[in-house]
Amino acid sequence: MLSGWYPVQNRTHSHASYSSRTLINKRGPMMVSGPLPAANARAIKSISGPVSESTSQETSSDLNERRLLQITDMYAGYRKKHFSSVDDIDAPDALKMTQQDSSKVVFVDVRSPQETAVSTIPGAASEEAFLRDLRAGAIDNTTAIVYCTIGMRSGKFVAQHAEDGKAHGVRLLNLRGSVLAWTHAGGDLVRPSDKSPTKDVHVYAKPWDLARVDYTPHFLAKKGFVQAFVDRIARWCA
């Protein structure tokens, strides 16, 4: 068992049409009827800001379904481009593994300290702690499920360290959709400070604000976002 770890606790983008809508342009509001053509939606978005992702008639279940589909699509694109050969696992199966025998599963959180300070999957180790204990032979016969926000950073981590894991009897799996998909699967999150359950989750930045709707998203500050991006690029290019 890794030092400082504890057992895991159990627990489409279709755009809906409006009959009418108010649009804002440089001359002020105007009413239009019927569905908004995609080209016009893009043009209006560039002038007026983001188009709302949901309608007043859309239920939380509908919105969650669309968000989960978007997570799935985004992850598939990242996987195809950056780490197509890694082994991965979806969130419901990962949750099932922890419920069957949590002693054989460890989670590895490769996000930044600013992100993990908000919440983590229960029992998750930092990548530094995991690699230290792995190389010291402190863990074996274990499945390590690696995650980040949506699976991009964790996928690259698995691609880089999978062979090292095999040499020590540890199988590394990337968590598809990572912490975002975990919220949709009903997995728990805890505050690292006191291990209490929380519905707060760090989603990195607006494009990944796709957690289940009953979770409160947190974002990197603009300066933090830029610095995290620079640090990550430097790390993977080193």
Beta strands, then each sheet from edge to edge (+ up, - down):
strand 1: 20-25
strand 2: 28-33
strand 3: 88-89
strand 4: 105-109
strand 5: 125-126
strand 6: 142-147
strand 7: 170-175
strand 8: 200-202
strand 9: 216-218
sheet 1: 1+ 2-
sheet 2: 3+ 7+ 6+ 4+ 5+
sheet 3: 8+ 9+
end
